[in-house]
């Protein structure tokens, strides 16, 4: 009887999983396998393809610009993700401690940038960074500082592109962080108050440890998204100056657009997949995700 019920439960579970497994197979597994096969060919839309083995991978790995683009993507993510997490953590705590009506308004307001496309955000910030009439140089002028070519200077271009990335992701990250804060039982803080713990100790020993899974999720998705982004760099700088803002996906996009043979671009995409997987594995290893606390 038990085995019969067990089989029925398994059959029901597999039946419910079939739609998502079918979509996963059609839109992820089959394209991935096909891309892996194409990467071993000198493949073109206009010519017959020829098998070249690992030549495409060799060309990508020996291309100085690909390595530089991966490093640029990593620097970009290191600018955006930690900044976004810290700001979101502080802002989520602020929302949690204000009134419910004001809190609802603030949650709605900070989510608005999330629904704005990266292209629109890029154009907005291009105007902000404009050399002659931009808001950024206007603020510098108030302090008697000379205007700066934010997007044309190698040192300031990447941080300037990182600013709209933080703005676009701040709202959603704050709401996810807020949901994690609401999931922490208030009894833990009450017990800490009875022990005489201050605000910093409660944050360090209660809030941050119990947000570990939320932080892990935001780190993995944040690093994956920011290393993969290319819209901001494409619109704001075109990857310049001197390839200082060329991210891996922008490198792939440029090769796919300009090269007759696309095997090189596909090989670069698969190598980027390996890089993102390695970074995610390192984050999982360092944080050691634990089962959520049941409040």
PyMOL commands that set and color helices and strands:
alter all, ss='L'
color gray80, all
select helices_A, chain A and resi 2-38+55-61+64-96+100-115+118-128+135-142+154-182+186-194+199-210+212-228+231-236+248-258+263-287
alter helices_A, ss='H'
color red, helices_A
select strands_A, chain A and resi 41-42+50-51
alter strands_A, ss='S'
color yellow, strands_A
deselect
rebuild
show_as cartoon
